[in-house]
Structure formats: structure tokens, C-alpha cells
Amino acid sequence: MADPTATRTPRRRLRLSLAPLRSRDYRLLFVAESVSVFGDAFHAVALPFLVYQVGGGARELGLLVAGYGLCRLATTPLGGILADRFGPWQVMLASDLLRLAATVPIAVAAVAGDPGLVLIGALVAVAGLGAGLFQPAAYAITPRLLPAEQLQAGNALHSAAGFAAGLVGPGVAGLVVVLLSPGVAFGVDALTFAVSAACLAVIGAHHRRAAPAAAPPAAGAPPPRLTFWQLLRGSPLLRTVLVVTAAANLTVGGMVRVGLPSLASADLAAGAEGFGGLLAAFTGGSLAGGFFTAGLTGIRRRGVTAMLAGLVLAVAVALVPFTGYVGALVALAVAGVASTVTNVLVITVVQQHTAPHLLGRVMSAILLAALGLFPLSGAAAGLVVDAYGSPVLFLATAATLGAAFGFGLSRRVLRDG
């Protein structure tokens, strides 16, 4: 009699994959990015208090934040171009050194005296320029450090580390500002850039030693390499990802920055503490989503899974205003998990279907699609909340997300990714 278990399909189990951390260079990258995100929280928390300390107000703070954001957006395409031309680790290292050079004077001036708003604004703008260079290169470097089968887990662990640093960083930064000063907080921010730069320098030194000798040219003319614009015209996958990314982010930024605080104060009567709890729920869910995605090994159709997770995100967002405070916490946590699953899987699909010499520019295009509409999103969200209330904004966001991910699910090129 045949063994009935002989043909039984092995059961898949969700297991957190830490295999990428066995790679020395990936561990260094993991530390560099985690420390850098942790330092970003010190910048975000310390800047308002420093502006108020030197006599500025909300208008001056808004101008500084807008200037930082515009500078970051302006150099994002350049970060991708330079990463493809010179290598991603070099661009990331230059970005950290540029931000270190901008942050140290802020810290010194804030501790030693009374820095003017013009000086603070100029240095913050330089820091924004460096931040724009960093992210496209960070997405482009991971495929160079890990084998293809570990790429998804590596992206997921990066995401989890970033959200963990984002969850812990603001609280620690707040304590430093309150107990010491904004200048000391900027000093900690500068130190994180120095640590990140040191890790990236070690990665670069190892790559230079391990670089293989150049192969002799083959007989005949080498095949032409695609340019970015040729890739964009010829790649339905890239065009679909850009459309889905832009549409999905059309209303999300305004929902988080405008709709969520309005919902917490006006509809849920939870105040500032309640708003903080809602943000923590989303960030905590995003952190959990990173670990969850790191354990989703063996997925054959990442694109389908990503789009389905996006539809879960849309449903969770729609439920936030109508389930009370506790229900909103749960819905936002689910939304955070789904958001991270979608982002990690889509990035992995794109990385695996893009030639290495174009990866930096492709990643910068995706980042521009995600961030470029943020000013419009914030302005539109304010108008919608004033006219119709925050629940309508959440429903509009859910509808936009549903349309974006439904479109992605309808595209075979993304479903088969």
C-alpha cells in the first residue's frame, strides 16, 4: 500500500528570514540606514524648538520645513543619476557627509549662542539637498549586496528597521530636547550621520578590494545599453508602477498630515495624545509589516500579493473614522501592515526587473511619483476637511487607494511580477 504522505505538499509556514544579516556588507548597510533614520527624528523634533528658541514662529517654521522638502525633492532625480554613474554607496556616503557638514554648524551655533533664522534656514536647506541624494541610492544598493532569493527579506528588514527607529526616535529626541537643548539634539543627529558614513566607507573599501578584474571585450560591437527614457517607453511594468504609486499617494499624505489630526481632535475628541497614539498605531503596524514581509518567502507572484495588500489598506483606511478610537487604532495598525507589504513587494519586483545600470534612476522616479504630489495632497486635504469633515477625506483616500491598486491588479505585467 502506498504511503499516503508521499505526495503531500509541504505546508508553508511564515518564518522570519534573517539570512540577509549574515552578509557583512548588508549588516553595515542595515546599521547605516537605521542610524540615519533614528537621527532624522532628532532633526524633526529639535527644529521647531530651535526656531521658537530664537524668536521664530509657525510661519518661519513652515518656511524652513517647506524649504527642506523642496530641496530634498529637487535632488532626488540627481541621486538616482549619480548612483548609476558612480555607484550607490559613494552617493550615500557623500549624502551623509553633506548632511554632517550642515548639521554640525547648527548644533554648535545653537549650543554656543543665538543662531539667526537665515543661517538655520540655509543649513537646513543643505541638509535637505543631502537627504534627496540618499534614498534612491539606498534602494539601488541592496541588490548589489544580496542574492536574488534574499532581496525581499533584505528590503523588508530595511523597512522594519526604519519604522523601529521612527517609532523610538521621536520619544528619545523629545527627552533630549527637554532635558538638555535643541542644540544637543542636533549634535546627536550629526553623530548619526558620522556613524552612517563610517559604515558606508567600510562597505566601499570592501567592494574595492573584492572587485573582479575587468573581462576582455568580446569580439564585435557590444550590445547597446538602454537609457532610462528607452526603458520607460518600453517597460509596461515601470509605467504601471509609476501610475499606481502616484495615484496611491495622491491623498495619503494629506490624510496623515491633515486628516488624522483633525479626526483625533474634532471627531474622536482624543486630543494631542490621541493623535500621537493613532500615529504610533500606524507606525507600529508598519514595523510589524516589515517583519511579516521578511517571512513571506517563496511568493511566486509578488505583484498580485502587493496589490491585494493595497486593497486591504484601502478598506482599513475607510474604517478609521467610523469605529471609535480603539477601532481606529486597530484599523491604522492593519493599514500599516498592509502598506509595508505593498511597498516592499513592489520595490522588490522593480529591483529584480531593472538593469543594474538604471536602478538608481528608476528608484528616483518612483520616489518622485510618491513624494511629488505631497504639496497638492496637503492643500487638497485641508480644503476637503474644512468643507466636508475628516471622515469624507478618509473615504476619498480609501477610494483613491482602491482605484490605484485595483488598476494595478488589472495589469497582467504587474500581476505576473
KALINDA-V672699 format. One record per run of one state. SS is the DSSP state (H for helix, E for strand, C for the rest). FROM is the first residue (numbers start at 1). LEN is the number of residues. If there is no record, write none. Layout:
# KALINDA-V672699
ss={SS/SS}
from={FROM/FROM}
len={LEN/LEN}
This chain:
# KALINDA-V672699
ss={C/H/C/H/C/H/C/H/C/H/C/H/C/H/C/H/C/H/C/H/C/H/C/H/C/H/C/H/C/H/C/H/C}
from={1/19/23/24/54/58/87/88/113/117/146/148/180/182/211/228/235/236/268/271/295/302/323/324/353/356/372/374/389/390/411/412/416}
len={18/4/1/30/4/29/1/25/4/29/2/32/2/29/17/7/1/32/3/24/7/21/1/29/3/16/2/15/1/21/1/4/2}
